[in-house]
């Protein structure tokens, strides 16, 4: 039995294998966790609405709450979990959810729990049907809605729930968990590799573990270059070269060099733009020149988003820096 379980865990993605099982295992949002702890301990759990970016612990939190509320035997009968992959139109709300909510628990003790993950994908009709069920069966059932965008949940449901915002995790919160997984899986990870993982995370724990596992499977060592190569993100050295070519080479040479680099490394212009934007703020440009570059980068990004040709927009990017060179030269002449 033990061997079967270990084999099963071995094949799991690390995101699921290391998902926190208890409320105390969660690494962030101490104020939210302590509040929910108090709700459960005092038996006053309200309807809950968790919202925030992906990978910040919303689903893990409510599943940990469910494990605290119910024994493993009770779990399947007391908890109804529906995800965006399930059909959750008005028919399911009126049938499956209504049937689950309206049936009483054995000996009328305790309450059931309905978890609606990615609730912002539900139609307005389904949400309107749900609000009446939430109100009518509060004595028998508690609802927990999880979403990325609060604005997509109708105000009538928002007012019936206690809202908790799960913000992006800080690098300080992510690092201990990342280190734990690296040690448990015997991953050869360098310090610059860990920093690259944290830089790419954007506060998303799921993203960190997925990139770590992918890089570990693809390369012998998880270092900065391998992490960036694995996700197809431009290296810092690549961005330095690109900016250097745009500021110092002729337009034809810069275009040819950048195009070759994009082709060889399979880089997207959108990723190059994002990194160039961050790099521009570290260059000692006059204020007006920096403002001009940022405005032009925004315009190029917009044109890319509506389907414009990458080759044309690359030319526009190089022209922006060529114009910036002229503006810097003019500013220096004016000062002289």
N, C-alpha and C positions, 0 to 999 in steps of 0.2 A: 504493500500500500504506500509506504514511504517513498519507494523508488518511483512508483507511478506519479506521485505528486511532484517529486523533484524534476522528473522528465517533463511534466506538464508545464511547470514554472520555467524550465530551461527554454522551452519554445515560445514563451510569451514575449511580446515586445516589452522593452524595459519600462515604458510608460505605464503599462498595466501591472507588471511585476512589482514595481516599487510604488504603486498608488497607495497613499496612506489608508490604513484600515480603521484607525481610531481617531477621534477628535484631537487627542493629545499629540498625534503624529504629524498633524498639519503644521507647515513651516511658517505660515504668515497670518496676517489679519487677526492678531491676538484679541482685539476688541470685539470683533464679530464672533469668534469662537467662544470667548468667555460669556458673551450675551446669550448665545444659543445654549451653552452649558447650563446657564441659570434658568432659561426657559424650560429645559428638559427636567432639571432637578426639581423645579417647583411645579412641574406638570401644568405649565401654562404656555405650551407651544402655539404660537399664532400661525396663520397662513404666511408663507415666506415667499419673497421675490428676490432672487439673487441675480445681479447683472454686472457686467464688466467684460473686459477683453478675454479671448480664449486662453486656456492654460494657466489660469490664476487660482484654481482650486474650488470652483463653484460646485461641480458635480461630486468631487471627492468629499466636500464638506457635508452635503446632504446624505450621501451614502454612509458616511461615518456616523451621522446622526441616527440614521435608520438602524445601524448595527447596535447603537447604544440603546435605542428604544425597544428593539425586538430581539428575541433569541433566533438562532439560525433556522429553527423549525417554523417559527412564526413568520419569518421574512417573506416567503412566497405568498402567503395568504393575506398579509397585512400591508404589503407594499405593492403599488402599481406604478411601474416606471415606463413611460412612453418617450421615445426620442423622435427627432425630426425624420428619421428613416421610417417610422411607423406612420400609418395614415391617421391624421388627427384632425380631420375635417369635422363638420357639424354632426355628421352621422355617428362617428366614434364618440364624440362628446355626449350625445344624447343616448347612446346605447351602452358602450363599454364603461365609460367613466361614470355615467349615471347609475348603472347596475352595481358597480363596485362601491360607489359612495353611499348608495341607499340601503345596502345590506348591513345589518348590525354585526358587531363582533360577538364572539361567544361570551355568554353571561353579561353582555353589555359593558365589558370592562375595556378601558383604553380606547384609542382611536386608530383608524387606518391612516396611511400616508400615500398620497398621490404625487409622484414626481414627474413634472412635464419639462423635459430637457429641450433646450432651443425653442422656447415658447414663442419667440418672435417670428417663427416661421408659420405660426397658426394664423388662419384667416380671421378677419374681423367678425364674421358670422359665428365661427367656432368660439372665439373669445367671448362674444355676447351670450352665447348659450352657456358657456362655462361660468359666467359670473353669477347666474341664478343658482347653479348647483353648489358653488362655493358658499353662497349665503344660506341655502336651504339645509345643507347637511353638515354644518360646522360642528354640531354635537358629535358626529360620528366619524368625521374625516378631516385631515389637514392637507392642504395643498402646498407644494413647493414648486414655483415656476422659476426656470433658469433661462436667461437670455443674454445675448451680447449687447443688444440695443434696447434700452428702456423705452425709447420713443415709439417703438413698434408694439408696445403693450398698451391696450386701451385704458384710459384714465379710470374707468369703473373697476377694473381688476386691480390696478395699482392702489386704489384707495382701500381695497379689501385686504391688502397684504402688508406685512412689515418688510420694508425694502432694505437690502444690504448691498452696498457697492463693493465689488472685489476689484481693487486697482491692480495695475501691473506690479509684479514682484520686483523688489530691488535686487541688485547683484549680490548684496550681503545676505539676502534671504535665500537666494538660489544656490550660492556657492557650497554651503555645508551639505545640502542634499546631493549636489553634483559630485562632491568629493566622496560621499558615502557610496554612490553607485559605482564610481571609478574603482574604489577599493574592493567592493563586493564582486565586481566582474573582472578584476585584475587587468584593467585597461592601462596600457602604457601611454600616459598623457603628460605632456610638458606644461610648464606654467603658461607659456604663450598660447598653447592650445586651449587651456581653460579660459584664458582671457578672451580668446576669439569666440568661444562658445557663449560666454556671457555677453559679449558685444553684439552677437547676432540674435540673442534671445528676445530682446524687446520686452522683457518681463514675462515671458511665456515659458513656464517650466516644461510643458509638453514638448515644445520646440527644442529646448536644450537637450533633453534626453533622446529625442529622435535623431538629432544631428550627431550626438555622441555615439549612438549605436551604429548609425550609417557609416561614420568615419572609422570606427573601430572595425567594422566588417570589411571595409574597402582597403584600409591601410594598416601596416603593422604598428604605426605610432600615431597618436592623436596630437599633432602639433598645429601651429597656426596655418601653415601653407596647406596641409591636408584638409583641415576643417573648411577653409575657403574653397578649395578645389572640389570638395564633396558636394557643397551646396551651389557651386557655380557662381560664387560671389567674387568680385575682383579683389585681388590682394592689395595691401597698402602700397607695396612697391609698384604695382601696376598703375594705381591712381597717381602716385608721384610721377611716374614716367609720362602718363597721359597729360597731366597738367604742365609738366616741363616741356613736352613737345608743343603744346598749344601756346605757351608763353615765349618760346625761344626759336622754334623752327618756322619755316615757310608753310603756308597753308597746304600746298600739295604734299609736302613731306609729312606733316602732322596727320593729314587725312589718311595717307597710305599706312603709316606706322600704327595708328589707332585701329584702322580697319583690319590689319594683319593680326593685331593682338586680340581683337574681338573674335576673329575667325578661329585662331589657334586655341584660345581658351574658352570659346563658346560663351562669351559674356553678352549680357543684354544691355542695351544703351540705358534703360531705366535704372539698372543697378549702378552703372557708371555715373549717371547724373546724381543719384543719391549720395554717393561717396565723394564726388567732386564738390557737391554743395557743402559737405562737412569740411572738406579740405580747404576750400576757399576762405573760410573764417580763420584759418591758421596762417594765411599769407598776409603780409603787411601792405595791403592795398589802401589807397586813399578811400575815405568813406563813400564818396560818390561812385567810385569805380566798383566797390564791393556791392553797393545797392544795385547798380546797373547789371552786374553779373547775375545776382540772385533773381532779379526780375526776369532776365532772359532765360535762366534755367527753369523758372516756373512756367514760362510761356512754351518752352520746348517740351516740358513734361506734359503740359495740357495737350499739345498737338500730338504727342505720342499716344496719349490715352484715348484719343478719338480716331486712332488708326492711321496716322501719317507715316510715311516711309522713314525707316531708321536711317537710311543713307542720307536723305535730305536733312534730317534733324541732326545728324552727326556734323554735317557741313555747317549747320546753323550754330552748333556748339563751338566749333573751331572759330567761326567768324566772330562769335561773341568775345572770345578771348583775344582775338586779333584786334578787335575794336578796343578792348580794355587796355591792350598794350599801347595803342595810340593815345588813349585818355591819360594813362600814367605819364607818358612822354610829354604831353601837353601840360599836365599839372606841374611837372618838374621844371619845364621851361618858364612857366608863369611865376614859379617861386624864385627862379634865378633872375 
